[in-house]
Amino acid sequence: MTNKMSNLFSRWNKWYSFALVINIAYILLFMVMTYYYQKHGV
Amino acid sequence: MESYLRGGGDIKWWAVGLSVMATQASAITFMSTPGQAFHDGLGFIQFYFGLPLAMIVIAITFIPIFHKLKVYTAYEYLEQRFDYKTRGLTALLFLIQRGMAAGITIYAPAIILSTILGWDLHLLNIMLGGLVIMYTVAGGTDAVNVTQKQQMFVIMGGMFFTFYYILTLFPQGISFADAIEISAAGDKMKIIDYSLDPTSRYTLWSGLTGGFFLALAYFGTDQSQVQRYLSGKSVKISTLGLMFNAILKIPMQFFILLTGLLVFVFYQFNASPIFFNQSVLNKINATDAKHEISILQAKKDSITLQKSTILKEIYGENAATINYDEKKAKVRLLMQEEKAIVNHTKEYIAQSKMVVETNDKDYVFIAFILKHLPQGLIGLLLAVIFSAAMSSTAAELNALASTTTVDFYKRKWARTKEEDHYVKATKFFTLIWGLIAIAFASIGTLFENLIQLVNIVGSVFYGTILGIFLTGFYSKNISGNAVFVGALIAETIVLLTYFFTDTGYLWLNLIGCICVIVCSHVLQLIKPFEKKAS
């Protein structure tokens, strides 16, 4: 199991980091939008 | 056989990505999602938050193994890792679940189009199903990939045109930013829900956990998806195809939800039907309830008129700034009143006992399209719906036929035939599964909540299937017997949980998966299973 898990991280590449960062950015943007429109809606 | 099942062409990574997207996005996605935003806002996007991480896990774990073993179906791996009975059980669970879903993929848009346009339901089923059968039988995986690429261009092109056109329908002076602000007044901009309440369907936490397991099960073990990314000729192409999906899936769904939000804003300035499923409304109007419904409609129209006037005063080209806060408060109040009238109408319809389904969200977008868009755009949008229905159905039939041939026919009944024989067999099974899907779609009206039923059936099986695969990938000491019995126990627990508790069905994926992993590890400790460990 541990071996497999370490394989998982050894196969990590820049595309996975890129996808992860982009998606974290989406979620953060949605959090900001939710906060902003709760404060500044009609 | 290689080119018929895996695709013979030199498919590019972005085409793999488009194909994966087109398989997941069925017609109901484009008809129902804008309606979801119209009624409940953008919170539905949270459902997709776990998907990107699932894509990465599949790219790292599943794809290299599938490519290394040169499998045609995901279930072949299970025989190499465990034994035939585990492979057979998993493939069978897939055939049951996906066979039903293929019928729904045809039935769901057909029932809505037949209701709205008055076209014959059976004719629509046969037309949609027949077309898909023809090209999927003739061209196999290549035909599915090529058509999906074109269908996705039609789908996204149609949605972009519609989005832009709705913006032009707003009164003078109302910009996109204003529209978003107006929708916030109707509580549509609550995108993130931090609630820990397990009965809330879409929250940040259920999206990240339940959504992750659902996406892992669907993309990692459902042959209709596995076949799409295995058509990439190398690990790199398949992986990049999934990353394409991981990066673009959330924006794509968000864009479709935003389209629904624009429809909501449009109806703040224009009268909207009190209930969007016109055929249900016609039935109700044929009874004594007609008077009550017309009173409610008149009240709603009056509120819309008041809202429209105030919103134009706030945002229109001659916007007045006097009593700004007071006007905003008034708009909020009117929106709440309108919501109360709509809810009252739904309760009233439910009480009539003439119809079971009081949810009209599937009808919001199509009703808007037909009433307010120009004829050319209506044609394009109908092409979008047909394209989406065909792209999902083709992938499903392709996968069902491949699994029937590779995991049962070739493996059990005809092991030593020529390659050409298996291609013919796959074509035959594609035809048979297509006919089953059309037949299932044709009797769809017999079941009241068929779409939900299929989603539940999916969740009931997906967790167990995912648990079997994860045990295979990550626990090398578990034997076939242990995982097989573990899967049967897990499936029983899932069924008991579903029938005897109120647990939301999305959580069944997680329960099934964990039960298989835990049960197979416990069983492996018991003596009869010990020797068989691989």
Boltz contact constraints between the chains, C-beta under 6 A:
constraints:
  - contact:
      token1: [A, 1]
      token2: [B, 474]
      max_distance: 6.0
  - contact:
      token1: [A, 4]
      token2: [B, 474]
      max_distance: 6.0
  - contact:
      token1: [A, 8]
      token2: [B, 60]
      max_distance: 6.0
  - contact:
      token1: [A, 11]
      token2: [B, 60]
      max_distance: 6.0
  - contact:
      token1: [A, 15]
      token2: [B, 243]
      max_distance: 6.0
  - contact:
      token1: [A, 16]
      token2: [B, 56]
      max_distance: 6.0
  - contact:
      token1: [A, 19]
      token2: [B, 52]
      max_distance: 6.0
  - contact:
      token1: [A, 19]
      token2: [B, 243]
      max_distance: 6.0
  - contact:
      token1: [A, 19]
      token2: [B, 246]
      max_distance: 6.0
  - contact:
      token1: [A, 19]
      token2: [B, 247]
      max_distance: 6.0
  - contact:
      token1: [A, 22]
      token2: [B, 247]
      max_distance: 6.0
  - contact:
      token1: [A, 23]
      token2: [B, 52]
      max_distance: 6.0
  - contact:
      token1: [A, 26]
      token2: [B, 250]
      max_distance: 6.0
  - contact:
      token1: [A, 30]
      token2: [B, 191]
      max_distance: 6.0
  - contact:
      token1: [A, 30]
      token2: [B, 192]
      max_distance: 6.0
  - contact:
      token1: [A, 31]
      token2: [B, 192]
      max_distance: 6.0
  - contact:
      token1: [A, 33]
      token2: [B, 191]
      max_distance: 6.0
  - contact:
      token1: [A, 34]
      token2: [B, 190]
      max_distance: 6.0
  - contact:
      token1: [A, 34]
      token2: [B, 191]
      max_distance: 6.0
  - contact:
      token1: [A, 34]
      token2: [B, 192]
      max_distance: 6.0
  - contact:
      token1: [A, 37]
      token2: [B, 184]
      max_distance: 6.0
  - contact:
      token1: [A, 37]
      token2: [B, 189]
      max_distance: 6.0
  - contact:
      token1: [A, 41]
      token2: [B, 184]
      max_distance: 6.0
  - contact:
      token1: [A, 41]
      token2: [B, 185]
      max_distance: 6.0
  - contact:
      token1: [A, 42]
      token2: [B, 181]
      max_distance: 6.0
  - contact:
      token1: [A, 42]
      token2: [B, 182]
      max_distance: 6.0
  - contact:
      token1: [A, 42]
      token2: [B, 185]
      max_distance: 6.0
  - contact:
      token1: [A, 42]
      token2: [B, 328]
      max_distance: 6.0
  - contact:
      token1: [A, 42]
      token2: [B, 331]
      max_distance: 6.0
